Amino acid sequence: MRDNEERIIGRCIGETSPLALTFISKKTPKVGEYVVLDYGGTKVLGMIETLSGCSTSITEKIYNPETVEKIREIEGEDHYTRGSIKILGDVETLRIPRVPPSPGIEIRIADEDTLKKVFSGGKDELKIGDLITQEGVAVELDVNKMVTRHLAILAMTGAGKSNTVAVITDGILKFKGSVLIFDMHSEYVDAEFDGGTNVIEPHINPLYLSLPEFAKLANIPGDAYVQERYFRMAYGDVRNSVRGGSISNKEFFNSIQEKLDEFLEMEDYKGDKKPIVAVKNKLDDLIERYRNILSLNAPDLVEEIKLSAANVIDLGSVDEDAADVIVSHTLSNLLKKIKRGDLSFPVFVVLEEAHILAPKSRSTLSKYWIGRIAREGRKFGIGLCMVSQRPKSLDPESLSQANNMIILRLIEPTDQRHVQEASESLSEDLLKQLPSLNIGEAIVLGPMTRVPALVKIDEFKGKLLGGDINIVEKWRRLKEEDERELKEQEKEISEFMEY
């Protein structure tokens, strides 16, 4: 009984509704803390969204600091806290009550047992972290709803995105699942996941590239119609003649160049000499820039994906155009193969730097397939996880398809608004918490969690290359190495002189 009384933090005041209420308290609870109210014959869960300190005597109309000091001397700590609570639903079912709480009823801090019922205990759930306000309460995510309803992980640089991806990947591997990570900065290639890391080299077979994919590598813009036509004719003729046969990379590209030379000699194409020569030059540049990723012996990247593993396509050594082509090519094949039944298991796809692959203001090859999978993937077992430190630059249509969000620290107002516009669950009050989050803390929203939560994300136990390097330590180490080498040289010179 005494514990129950100690957990009372205040009472409802003013008008209430089935969705929200205002309260006052002589104690100082925390924003994001969970509370319970007993009314209507049930126990109802709520979340504190705003707080403000108030005083009956010290008001805004007092302009003299000395007057404030004298009032404090007389009244002491005679102040109170005023706040707002969002009703989340009854503890058992999380259904919103049909009636509002009565003004004056008690508000108590939710105990651990109550919160554990809400945030954990499901069969198909992975642990993402613990509540910030109650560290003893684990927060678990419904894996089925996370994958089928898609996920966005958003934060400023250094806030903990890579760690969050690693924790989720490790959690999925405990279910023997398959994760495909497009690793833009080679952060995960040496990661020590429980199920193992399957690093896939970004090699693609030019015979199976679509014309837009090959044209992008050749730097032929979409509005260069004449160049595109001759490139299509040459590439198409050579591809059809060598498919299924044995031919080297050099022979393949030489054959395309020879076909373009034939066009230059043909009377019908004399007037198009300039665009044909431009295509030849761009093909030379393509060979020079992408010789390391184009190979006629390259296997289909989708066939390299393994079950029960973190499959990492290492894009750290390629430029953005090549990354766009590789992601587009892989996603299109993944969707086709899973639809046809050629791939028998679901895949959770992680898109690092999603704002580059699916930008807001321009078209990319990947953007189309990201949108297709966002709309169709849940039917066939493909889930998307879009990771970005620049939400305002991410395509809003793609972002809006991510019903689940893990939002770590975000400071820039335009990023915050862009995220709020894409999420129905992110309230104005929760939005205000984003700048104050510490590294590794996040707001977790969506169908994968029963109620919104402020979470301290677990720390990934395996090795991970993400995070800032220690610049000063690196300088210090280099200086020590230089000094050591200098001493060794001086010693060698001294020994030589003595000899």
Secondary structure as UniProt FT lines:
FT   HELIX           2..6
FT   STRAND          8..13
FT   STRAND          20..25
FT   TURN            31..32
FT   STRAND          34..39
FT   TURN            40..41
FT   STRAND          42..54
FT   TURN            60..61
FT   HELIX           65..75
FT   STRAND          80..90
FT   TURN            91..93
FT   TURN            103..104
FT   STRAND          106..109
FT   HELIX           112..119
FT   TURN            123..124
FT   STRAND          125..131
FT   TURN            135..136
FT   STRAND          138..142
FT   HELIX           143..148
FT   STRAND          151..154
FT   TURN            157..158
FT   HELIX           161..173
FT   TURN            174..176
FT   STRAND          178..183
FT   TURN            184..185
FT   TURN            189..190
FT   TURN            194..195
FT   STRAND          197..200
FT   HELIX           206..208
FT   HELIX           211..217
FT   TURN            218..219
FT   TURN            222..223
FT   HELIX           225..242
FT   TURN            243..244
FT   HELIX           249..265
FT   HELIX           267..272
FT   HELIX           273..290
FT   TURN            291..293
FT   TURN            296..297
FT   HELIX           301..304
FT   TURN            307..308
FT   STRAND          309..314
FT   TURN            316..317
FT   HELIX           320..340
FT   STRAND          347..351
FT   TURN            352..353
FT   HELIX           354..357
FT   HELIX           365..380
FT   STRAND          382..388
FT   HELIX           391..393
FT   HELIX           396..400
FT   STRAND          404..407
FT   HELIX           413..422
FT   HELIX           428..431
FT   TURN            432..433
FT   HELIX           434..436
FT   TURN            439..440
FT   STRAND          441..445
FT   TURN            447..448
FT   STRAND          453..457
FT   HELIX           471..498
//
